[in-house]
Amino acid sequence: MSELPKTFDPAEIEQRWYAYWEANGLFRPERPGAQPWTIVNPPPNVTGSLHIGHALDNTLQDILVRHARLKGMDARWVVGMDHAGIATQMVVERQLNERQQKRTDFTREEFVAKVWEWKAESGGAITGQLRRLGCSMDWSDERFTMDEGFSKAVLKVFVELHEQGLLYRDKRLVNWDPGLGTAISDLEVETREVAGKFWHLRYPLADGSGFIHVATTRPETMLADMAVAVHPTDERYAALVGKQVRLPITGRLISIVADEHADPELGSGAVKITPGHDFNDFEVGRRAGIEARDMLNMLDAKAAICQTSDGLIPAELIGLDRFDVREKVVARLKDEGFLVPWTDKDGNEHDAEPRKIQTPFGDRSGVVIEPWLTDQWYVDAATLAKPAIEAVRSGATKVVPKSWEKTYFNWMENIQPWCVSRQLWWGHRIPAWFGYPLWGAEFPKLQPDQVGNSSSPLPTFVAEDEQDAVLRAEAFYRENWDLTGKDFSVVIGNEAGLKIDGNKVTASIRQDPDVLDTWFSSALWPFATLGWPENDDPTLGGRYPNDVLISGFDILFFWDARMMMQGLHFMKEVPFKTLYLHGLVRAADGAKMSKSKGNVVDPLGLIDQYGADALRFFMAAMESQGRDVKMDEKRVEGYRNFATKLWNAARFAQSNGIRASEHVEPPAATLAVNKWIIAETVSTVQAMDLAFADHRFDGAANTIYQFTWSRFCDWYLELIKPILQPSSPSRSPSVAFGSGEGLGVGPVSLTETDRPEDRPHPNPSPEGEGLSEADETRKVAGWVLDQILVMLHPFMPFITEELWSKMGDRPDYPIITAQWPMADARALDPEAAQEIDWLIRLVSELRAARTELNVPPGARLALHVRDAHGETLERLTRQNAALARLARVDRAEGEAPAGGALQIVVDEATYVLPLEGVIDLDAERARLTKAIAAAEKERDSLNARLSNPAFAEKAKPEAVEKARADHAEKAAEAARLSAALGRLG
């Protein structure tokens, strides 16, 4: 055992212990034959840095994996990074721009090589930050979604899904980011409320009989309108269904169709339909019989106006930006009489009605997203979703909290095709090659009308590598072309083409330039990281499925559900047994954190200030199922104080000869106080076990917190001081009275007389056999402290490892590989527990009453007892010394003298403590009366405010919440002071 320094220094401890754990392979110790337990980390982006959401997510995972390790399991935390297609490409392109270069100055291969260089030099900084948080990941087997083994899994899945008809190429609308020039997922779309306008237009009926009125927030899209929709039951338009409208500006004839998308209660009840540029309109167009290939597209990849296939957009608009064209379209509609003015409440006319518009922006590019009609690769998510739905319904995968199941089912049962292609250079390139069209061949085996025409899709060959793609293409062309007597071959080229040189025929095929969505590859994370497809054993060495997946609820559909789909499809088993969804970390006022609001919290800064253990414990204690976490730096500071309290308790233990326990089982105990603390320890283990089983992180954290702070530090160490230090039985209490809110340090004081060499040798037991009371207590205290350290270790790994190492000589037995305590009910002693609980309640009541009545801390009071049962009188006798020391009272016989007295009731007995001559009773009554009146006045004022409907409706939610909290506080204060006044008699 080595002596602990006076000062607790988290930074030094954290750096030293993490390096020790990792260097010695303790994040995955060798445990042959142990039960496997696996968890996969949501792979952070290779460009990422630790934010407060990562801190929550990874803290919860680390708590579980450290707990599993302590339970003796072969616990593995799979770690790695996602290649983050868009984010990484943007980082590298930005660096090129700083050097006056751009991506297109290089070949694709040269640019990708530069990305790999960046990854080797600068990528993955977050892994070092995760280490600072204390994450005990299996770094020895770190994975990357672009490494060779993982890439093989991605290609295999793509090819097999395509062969099974579950992955296909289709023309549909996507979220198109004109700034990045690629399709993006819903997760990468940020919807903001912006000041916009609502234009009212009138479209002339083709027969000249009148107009139909529509409204839009994007008037430029009318250049690609293909219909006007009205509700089938709207009698106003029943006679117009089937008629045509001649569009202003383009002159295009479009039909009026009946569709339930049109809401008769909104505006005119008629809706313009632009199927190539609006998700709802796309579905209306398909229901009206318009094929996707025939839908009009009026935008290019940069969101500039391009000519539609019918050539009707005026030439002067071609090539202009979409928002510039908006102004020109509105001006022309107004000039030609097709713009309906909007009249405000004062009777003034305006071109448009001001509106707040929910507008989609690219979260990285910052530009407005356009629904864009383009050819992309899609996965048949509806088919893959069916087994994933059943897995949750059957309980094969348990969702925690259960309330998320309804959301999960609703989304999965209405799931849309999943767009998995992106127009980038960095990522898994799509393993598909386009060939020369059959209709262009000069030697078809088929008749021209069988071959098709120029609008037919290109032949596509999906294969895991180029060699297989060439073989597939060659077989295809030989089947469909008459190549008799020809020297035919297929080669990989930059374009799909056909070269005929006499008898030699060469068909070129080109690989799809797009890459796969990163969510496609990360959906394979639970099994591709464990060796699939090289290891095609469904159990992957007994490690599949994973025991738990922890993620934010915001990626439930983008990642969690897709892992369910792919895992069940390829492994025939759920990828994880439990899916735990945590909330967001919000600012202290409940607002969402954002850089623009300036309320983002840097977890690394908190670690620098308070230590990783304090931040981790805050995250766990505040993680309540189904609720977001409100950031509160004061609480983080409080948990740093909790660590300091534990540190000082360990120093007190060292100074009193308390050392590490030699056994997992509790020591034999004869003293009530020792029996009590053993029982309290066992009860704490039981509560912790239940909390872990239910994934109640807050319950587990608060259980060990209360036991450590209140039961062990504040009470047990105080109660055993006279046993450990018999030469100074009258020393004043050195632990703060009560634990309050747990935010004060309340350290155990250490003086020179506490040194072991200055204490008298402990007396042997009266019988002369067995341990002395002091030695028994040291063994019990050492055992309890060990149990605390082990139970606290998943939450606060650094300080617990340091104290574990300093309390005993066990270099080959670090706490990270210790054994979780046993909840042995045989160690419970109800009678001893009841007696010490009674003592604690009595002392607490006496202390509180003394404080409320301003009794001087050093004053000793006489204690008279009324109506006490025999058992209580026996307890008073046995615990007389403890009461005298902890509550500063002296037992007095007989009735209490007349006059003012402090009175409290504990169980059946009334305790009376005369106060004549101790305090000025009249002044104290006056003080309490005044304080009661002030508290009641504030209480009633707050109640009136809360009872006012106008306040509840108009005030901000945080203001209402604060008023309620203040009202409860003042009501409790008034009640407490009234009780104190009543005690004076």
N, C-alpha and C positions, 0 to 999 in steps of 0.2 A: 504494500500500500504506500503510495507517495502522497505527500501533502498537497492539498489544493491551494492555489494562490488565492489571495483575498479578492481579487477582481476577476469577474467573469468576462472574458474577452471572446465573443463569438467568432470574429473573423479569423483569429489564429487557429482556433479549434476546428472550424469548418474546413479550412484549407488542408490542415494536417490529416484529419480523419478521412476526408474523401479520397485523398491520394493513397492512403493506406488501404482502404476498402478496395479501390479499383486495382491497385498494384497486386493485391493478394487474391484477386478473383473471388471476392466475397459477395459480389452481386449475383453469383450463381455458383455457390459452393458445391463441391462434389457430394452427391447424396445418392449413391446407387440404390435402386429399389424403392426410393421414396415416391410418394404420390406426386405425379406431375401437376403443376398449377401454372397456367400461362395467361398472360395478358399482353395485348398489343397496344402500343402507343399510337395514337393518331399522328401520323408522320408530319412533323412541322415542315413548312417550306424551307428549301435550302437557302432561300433569301431572307428567312425570317429572323426576328429577334424576340426575346422573351417579353411578352406582354402579360397583363394581369390575368387575362383569360387562360393563357398557358399555365400561369402559376397555379390557378385553381385546378385545372384539369390534371396537371401532372402531380400536384400534391395529393390529390385523391387517389390516383393510381399508385403512387409510391406508398401511401398508407396501406393499401391492400396488399401490395407485393411484399412489403416488409412484414406485415402481419402473417401472410402465408409462409414466409421464410421462418418466422419464429414458431409457427405451428409444425415445423419439421418437413414441409413440402419441398419438392424440387421446383422451386419457384423461378420462373423465367419471365422477364419483362422484355418483350421484343421491341427493339428500338431501331429507328432509321429516319430517313428524310424523304420528302417528296420532291421531285424535280421541278415542280411548280412552273409549268410551261410558260404562261404569260408573264408572270412576275420575273422569272429569271431572264427571259429574253429581253424584257424591258430594262433590267439592270445592265445587261451587257450592251444593249443598244445605246443606253445613256452614256456609258463609258466611251463608246465609239464616237458619239456626237461631241463629247468634250475634246476629242482629238480631231475634230472636223471630218469624221468619217461616218458612214452609215452602213447598215447591214447589206444593202444591195451592192456595195463596193466589193463584196466578197462572194465567192461561191457558197452554196449551202454548206458544203463540207468544211470549208474554211471557217465559216461563222460558228458552226457547231463545235469545231475544235477550240475556238476562242471561249465558248461557254464552258467547256470542260476545263480549260486553263483557269478561268475565273473560279469555278467550283473548287479546284484544288487549292487555290491561293486564298480565296475570300469567303467561299460558300460554307454554310454550316456553322456560323458563329453561334447559333442558338444551342448547339450541343454543349459548348462550354458553359453557357448560361444555365442550362438544365442541370449541369453538375453543381453549379453554385447553389441551386435550389435543393440539392441533396438527392436527386433522382437516382435510385439504385438500379439503373438499366443495365442490360447485358451488352455492354459496349464491345465485348470480344466478338460479337456476331452482329455488328451494326449493318443495316441494309440501306439500300438506296433504290428508288423506283426505276432508275435507269441503269442499274448494274446488270451484268450479263445474265445472271441467273433469273433475275426478276423479269428482264425483257423477254426471255424465252417463254415465261408464263403468260405474259401479255399477248404475244403473238399467237400462242396456242389457243388461248381463249377466243381471240378475234376470229381465227380461222374456223374453229369448231362451231362457234355461234353462227357464223355465216353458212357453214355446211348444213346446219340444222334449221336454217331458215329463220333464225332469230336475230340476225343482224343483216341489214340491207341498206341500199342507197336509195334515197328518196328526195323529192323536191318538196320542201315545207318551209314554213316561216321559222326563223330563229331570232334570238336576241343578237343583233349585229352591232358591234362596236366600230363605228367609222374611224375612230382615232387609232385603234389597234389593227383594224382590218381583219377581224376574225369574229366568228360566232363565240358567244360566251354563255355560261350557265346562269340560271336565275340567281344563284348565290353571289355572282359577280355583278349583279345589277343592284344599284342603290337607288331607291325611290325617294325623291325629295319633293316637297311642296313648293312650287314656284308660282310667281305672279304670271298669269297667262290671260288669254282672251277666248271668248266663245263667239264665233261668227255665225250668223244666221243667213242661210242662202236660200234662193228659190230656183228650182230647176224647172225649165219649161217642158210641158208634155209635148211629145213629138207631133201630135195631131193638132197642136195649137189651141187646145181647149182650156188651157190654164197652166197652173204651176203646182208643184209640190214642194213644201218647205222642209229643209233639213238644217242641221246645225253641226258645227265641228270645231275642235280646238286646233286642227291641222289642215287649214284650207288648201295648202299646196297638194295634199293627197288627192284632191278631186280630179287631178290630171290623170289618175289611174283608176277612177271609180268604174265599177262594172255592174252595179245594180243599186236600187233603192229598196229597202225592206220596210214592210209594215206588218203589224201583227195580224194573224189570220182572223181574229175575232173583232178587229177594229172596223166598225161599220162605216166610218168616215171614208175609208179607202177601199172598201170591198169592190167597188166598180172599177177601180184603177189597177187592180192586180192583173198582171199580164200585159198591161200597156207599156209604152216606152217613153223614155225621157231623152231629150237631146241635151247633152252636157254643154254648158257654156265653155268657151275657150277652145276645147278640143272638137266639139261637134259630135262626139261619139254617141251612138244610140245605145242606151242601156235599159234593162227591163225593171219593172216594179214587181217585186216578189213578196210572197207572204212567208214570214218567218217569225218564230216566237222570240227571237233576239230583240226585236223592236218592242219597246215598252210604251203602250198607249198613254201612260201617265207622265212620261217624260217629254218635254218640249212639244213638238208637233206630232210625235208618235211615229214619224218617218225617219229612217236612218240611212245615210249614204254608206255604201258598202265598197270598201277597197280591199279585196281579198289578198292582194300581194303585199300589204303594208299594215295589217292589223290582225291580231290573233283571233279575235271574235269574228271579224269579217271573213277570215280565211275559212272558218267552219261554216258560216252562212253561205259563202260561195260554193263550197263543196256540196252542201245540202241543195243548192240551186242547180247543181249539175255542172258546175265549172271545174274542169280538171286543173290540178296544180300547174301542169305544163302550159296551160292556156291563160293562167292568171297574169295580169299585166304587172310589169316591174318598171318603176320610174326612177330608181336610184341606182347609182353605181356603188362600189365598195367604199368610197369616201363620202357617201351621202350627197353627191352632186346629181343633178337631174340628168337622166339619160333618156333616150328615145324609147318609147314602148313599141311592142312588136307591131302594132297597127299604124305606127308612124304619125299619130295625130297630135303630139305635143308640139307647139310652135317652136320653130328652130331657134328663136332668140332666147329661149329658156334653157336650152341644152347646155350642160357644162357648168351651170351656175349652182352655188350652194343652196341647199334646201331652204334655209331661212331667208336668204335673199329672194328666192323664188316666192316664198310666202307673201312678202310685201308686194311683189309684182302681180301675183294672182289676185290678192285682195283689191289692189288698185284697179285692175282690169274688170273684176266682177262689179265693182262700184260704178265704174264708167259705163258699163253695159247694162246696168240696172238689175243685176242679179244679187246684189248685196242688200239684205234687209236691215235697216238701221235698228239699233237697240235704244230704247227710251228709258232714261233713269227716272228716279222718283220725283225729280224736279221738272220733268217734261223735256229735258234736253236730249237730243239725238246723238248717238255715237256709232262709229262703224262696228264696234264689237262690245260685248258684255264682259267686264272684268271678272275673272274667276281665279281661284286658287287651283292649280292643276297638279295632280300627282304625276310627276315626270320621271321616267327611268334614266339613270346615268350610269355609265361604266365606272365601277368603283376605282379602277386604276387610271383610266384615260381621262375621266372627268367630263366626257362628252355625252350628249344625249343619245341614247340607244334607239335604234330603229328596228322594228320588226321587218325582216328582209327575206325575200323568197330566194332560196338558193338550194343547190344540191349538196346534201350532207349524208353522213352515215348515221344510221339509227339502230338502236337495239329495241327489240320487241319487249318492252318493260312489262306490259300487261301480262304476258305469258310467264315471264320470270317472277312476277310478283305473287302469283297464286300460291306457290309453296311457302313463300315468306310470310304471307298472311296467315296461312294455316299454322305455321310454326309458332306464331305468337298466340293464336287462338288456342292451340293445344297446350301451351305452356312449355314447349320445348325451348323457347327463348322467353325469359321473363323480363318485362319492361318495368323499370323502376324510375320514377313513380308510375304507378299503374294508370294514372290519369292521362298519360301520353298515348295510351293504346288507342283511344278514340280518334285522336289526330292521325296516328299511324294508319289505322284501317281506312279512314276517310281518304287519305292521300293515295294509298296503295290501290284501293278499289277503283279510283278514278285516274289512275296513272296514265300519262301520255307517253308516246314514243320518246326514247332518250337519245338526244343528239350527242354523238360521241366524237365528232371530228372538229378540229380547230385549224385555222389557217395560220399556222406558225412554222418555224423551222426547228425549234427546240422541243423535243418530246419523242414519244414512240411514233415513228413514221408508220402510217397506215399500210399494212401488208397487202396492198391491192395494186394491180397493174392494169392499165387501160390499153386495149388493143385497137387495131385498125378496124373500122366498121365493115360489116359484111357487105353492106350495100355498095361500098366503093370498090369492091374487088372486080377484076376483069375476068375472073374464071369461077363464078359461083356454081356450085352444084345444084343450088335451088333456083327456082324461077324468080324473076325480078319481083313479082308480087308477093312471093313468100319471104324474100329477104327483108323487105321493109323499105323505109325511106330515110332521108337524112335526119329526121327527128328521132329515130330510134336510138336508144342508149348505146354507148360504146360497150363492146365486149369487155368484161371485167374478170380478172383472174386473181383470186384471193389465195395466198400461199404464205407459208412461214418463211420462205427465203426465195431469192432470185432464181435459183436453179429449179425449184419446184414450180415457180410461176412460168418459166420458159416451157417446161414440160406440159403444163396445163394448157398454155396457149397453143403450142404445137398440136396437141391432140384436138383442140377445139377447131382450129383452122383445117386440119386434115379431114375432119368430119364434115365441115360445112363448105369446103371449096374442092373443086375438081383439080387436084394437083398432079394428075397423071403425067409422068415423064418430067416433072419439075424437080430441081434441086432446091428443096424448101428448108428454111431455117427460121428460127425466131431469136431475136437479140434484144437486149435491154438498151433503150435509147432515151433521148431527152423528150421525144415526141412519139406518139403512136403514128406509124406510117407503113407504107408498103413500097418496096423497091424491086422492080423487075428489070433484070439485066440478062436478056436472052433467056436461057433456060434456068437461070438462077433467080429464085424468088426469096426475098427476105422481108419478114414482118417485124416491125419494131414495136415493142410495148414499153410504156413508161409508167413509173410508179406514181401513185397518187401523191401529190406534194404535201397533203395535209398530215397533221399528227393527231394523235388521240387525246381526248380530254383527260386531264390528270385524274379526274374522278374515276375514269374507266380502269386505270392501272391501280389506283389505291383501293378499289373495290376488291382486289385480289389479295390485299395485304395480309389477312389472317392466315392464308394457307400458302401463298407464294413465298412468304418470308420463312416458312418452315420446310422448304425443300421441294415443293411441287413445282414443275412436273417431273423433275428427275426422280424424286421420291414420290411415287404415285400411290403409296399406301394410304388408304382413306384416313387412317388414324395418325399418319405422319409421326410415327414413333410414339404413339400414345399422347400426343400433344394437341390434337385437334378434336373437338372444338376448344376455343379459348374459354376460360372460366367467366371472365367479365370483360365487357367493353365499356369504357367511360368516355363520354363525349358530351359536348354542349348540345342542347336541344336544337340549336340552329343548323346543325348538319345532320339531323335525323334522316332527311330524305336524300341529301347529296352524297352521304357516305355510308351511314349505318344501314339504311334500307338496301342500298346497292350491294353492300357486303353480304347481307342476308340473301339477296337474289343469287349472286354469283357463287357464294359458298354452298348453298343448297343445290344449285344446278350442277356444279362440278365435283363437289365433295360428298353430296347426298346427305349432308348433315349440317345443322345450324353452325355458323361460324363462332358463336358465343352463346353461353347459357344464360347470361344476364346482361341486359343492356341498361346501364345507368345513365340517365340524362340529367345533367346539372344545369343550373340557370346561368344567367350572365352576371358578371361583376359590374355593378353600377356605381356611380358616384354616391357620396354620402347622402345627397338629397333625393336619390332614386333615379336621377337622370342618366340616360345612356352616355357612356364616355365617348368623347370624340375630340380630335385635335382642334377642331374649329371652336369648340366650347372651352377648350383649355382645362378640361377636367380629367385628362388622362393621367393615370398613376403608373409610375415606373417601378416594377417589382424589384429591380436590381438596386434602385435607390433605397427602397425599404429594407432590403437585405443589408446594404451598407450601414444603414442607421440602426436597425434593431436586430439584425441577425436572421438567417434563414429559418431557424426554428420558430421564431416569433411569428413570421409571416405565414409559415406552414400551419401553425396552430390556429391562427386567425381564420385561414381559409377553411379548415376542417370544422371549427366551432361554429362558423357562420353558414355552413352548407346544410341547409334544411330542405329536404325533398320538396320539389315543386315551387321553390321560391328563389328569387335572385339574391345575390349577395351584395349588400351595401358596403362600400369601402369606408372604413373608419380607422384612420391612422392612430387614434387614441387607443383603440382596442389592440392594435398591433403593439403599441408601446406597453399596454397592460400585460400582454403575453411575454414581452421581453422581461417585465418585472416578475412575472411568474417564474421564468427561467432563473432569474436572480434569486428569488425566494428558494427555489429548489437547490441552487448552488450553495447558498448559505446554510440550508438545512444539512447538506452533505458535509460542509465544513464543521458544523456543530457535532455531527455524528463522529467525524474523525477525531475531534478534540476530546470526545468522551469515550473513546475506545471502541466505537461501533465500527465493525468491518463487514466485508462482503459475506453473504451467507454461503455455506458449503453444500446446501441441499435445496432442491426445489420444494420439498415438503415443508410445511411450517414447523418451527421448533416447538417442543413441549412448553406449555405455559401454565403457571399456577396463579399468577396475579390477574385480577380482574381487568386491569388496564391492558395487559398484554393479550388476554383472551379476546378482549373487545376489539383491539386493532387487528388481530388476526381475522376475526369474523368480518370486520369492515373490509379488509383486503379481499377476502373470499367473495363477499357480496359485490365488491367492485369488479372483480373478474367476471362474475356471473352477468352483471349488467353490461360489461364490455362485450362479452361473447354474444349476448342478444343483440346489441347494437350493431356489431359487425355482421351478424347473420341477416339483419334487416337493412344493411347498408345505410345505417343512420350515423353518418360521420359526425354530425353535431352532437348526437346523444353520446357517442363514444368519447369524443373530446371533452365534453362538459362533465362526464362521469369521472374521468381520470383527473381532470382539473380540480373538481370539488373535493375529491378524496385527498389529493396531494396537498392542496392549499389548506383546506379547512380541517379535515380529519387528522392528517399526519403532521403537517407543520404547525398549525395553530393550536391543536389540542394534544395530540399524542406526545410530541416532543416537550410540550409544556408540562404535561401530567407526569412524565417520567423523570423530570429534572431532580426532584428530591430523592429518587431512587439512585440516579447516577451520581448525584452530588450531595451525599448525606451530610457533609460538613457545612453546607450553607443552605439549610432548609427554608430560611426566611428571605431568600433573595427575591427581589421583585420580578414579576413576569417579564420575560424578555421577548415575547412574541406579542405583536399588536393584538388588542382586544378585538376579536371577531375579524372576519375576512372581508366585510363590506361587499363591494362589487367586484372584488378581486383585482382592482387596478392599482392598489397600493403595494409597495414592496414588502413592508412588514418583516424585515429580515430578522433571523435569529441572531442575537448578539453573541459575540465571542470575546471573552476576556482572558487575561493571563491565568486566572484561577481555573479556567476550563481545560488547561493542558493536562493530559493523562498523568504526567509525572508529578503534578501538584496535588492529585486527588489521593485520599487515603485508600489503602487496599480494601477492596470490597469484603464485607463480613460474610463468613460462611452461613449457610442456612441453619436455623435453630436445631434441626435434627442432626446437623453435621454431615449430611449426605446430599448429594446432588449439587446443583448450581445455586449460587447466592442469588438474591433477587436482582442485584445489579447485573450479574452475568447473564441471567435469563433474559433480562430486558435488553441487554446489548445484542444478544442473539436474535431476539424477536425484531428489534428495531432494524438490524442489518438485513434480515430476511424481508421485512416490509419494504425497506428502501430498494432492495433488489427488484421486488415485484413492481414497484412504482416505475423504476427505470425501464423494465421490459415492456410494461403496458404503455408507457409514454413514448417508447422508442419509435413506433411507426409515425408519430406526429412530430416529435422533436428528436431526430436521430443523432444530431451532433452532440448536444449537451449530455444526452443519456449515455452515449458511447464514452465520452470523456469521464463522466462520474463513475461509470461501471469500471473503467480501467483504473481509476484512482482509489476506489474503495477496496480493492483486493488485487492480489497478484494472479492474474489469469490471462497472460499474453496469448495463449492458444485458444482462448474462448471469448472472443469479442462479443459484445451484446448483439451485433447484427446476426449472429448465428446462435443466440441463446434460445432457451425454451420458453414458450408462452406459459404463463402460470396456469395451474389447474384449479378449477372451481370446485374444491373438495368440500362438500357440505358437512363432512365429519368434523371439520375445524370450527364449526359454529358452536357458540356457547350462549344460548339465549339469555340466561340469567346475568352473566357478566356484561353482555351487550346492553341489556336493559338498565343495569346500574350505571354504567358509564354514560349512556345516553341521558339518563335522568340527571347525572351530575353536570353534563354539558348544558342541558336546558336550564338548570337552576342557575349555574354561573352566568350564562348568557342573559337570563332575565335580570339577575342582580346587576350585572354590568350595565345593561341598557337603562335600567331604572336609575342607577347612580348618575349616568351621563345626562339623562333627561332632566334630572332635578339639580344638576350642577353640584353634586357632592364632590368635594376635593378628591383627586385621585389617591392621595396618601392617607385619607381619613379611614380609620378602622371603625366599623359599625358593629353594634351588638345585634345578634340574630335570635329572634324569638319565633317559635313555631306553634301554630294552632292546628288542631284537627288532623294531625299526622297519624297515619297507620303505623303499626309496629314495624313493618318492613321499611318504611321511610325513616323511622327513628334509627333503625340499625344502620341504614345507609349513611345517615348523617354522622353517626359515630365513626364508621369506617372511613368516611371521606372528609372528616373534620379538617385534617391537615391541608388537603387539597383546596377546600373551600376557603380556609384562612389565607392561603397563599394566592389563589386565583381571583377571589372576589373581595378580599380584605374584610372579612366578617369574622366575628368571634361568637361561638355558640353561647347563648345565655339561657338560663333556666327560668321558669315561671312566666307569668303574664308580662307583657310589655307595659311600661309605664304609660300613663295618660299623656296626651299631647300629640303633636304632629309626628307622623311616622311614614316611612316608605313601606308600601305593602304590595306584595306580588303573590300570585297563586300559581303553583305548579302541581299538577295532578290534584290530589285531594287536599293538600296542605296549604295553609296560608303562612307566609313568612313576613314578619313585621320587624322593621329596623327603625328604632327611634331616631329622630333627627334633631331633637332639641339640642341647641348648642353647637350643632354641626353646620347648619345653614340657617339663614334668616328666612324662616318659614313664610312670614307675611310678604316679604319681598319676592320670594319664589312663587307664591300664589299669584301675586300681581303680574310677575313676568309671564307666567304660563297663561293667565287670563288674557293678557294683551296679545301674546303670540297666537293663541287660539282664535281670537277675533280677527287678526290679520289674515291668518290662513283661511278662515271661513269666508272672509270677504272676497279674497282672490278666487276661492273655490266657486262661490256663487256667481261671481262675475264671469268666470269661464263657462260655467254651466249655462248662463243666459246667452252667451255668444254661441255656444254649440246648439242651443235650442232654437236659435233663429234660423229659419229655412234659407234666408238670403245668404247667410254666411256659409252654410254647408254647400250651397249651390255655386256660389261665385268665387269663393276663396280657392286658392291652389290646394291640391290634395295634401302637400307637405305641411301647409299652414293648418289645415284641419287636423291632421295627425298630431302636430305639435300641441295644438290646443287641447286635444284629448289627453295627451300624455301629461301636460301641465295640470289639467283638472284632476286627474288621478293622483298626481303627486301631492297637490294641495289638500285633497280630501283625506289622503293617508296621513299627512302631517297634522291636520286638525284632529283626526281621530287619535293619533299617537299622543299629542299634547294633552288632549282631554283625559286620556287614560292616566297620564302622568299626574295631572292635577287631582284626579280621583284617588291616586295612591297616597296622597298626602293625608287623607283622612280628615 
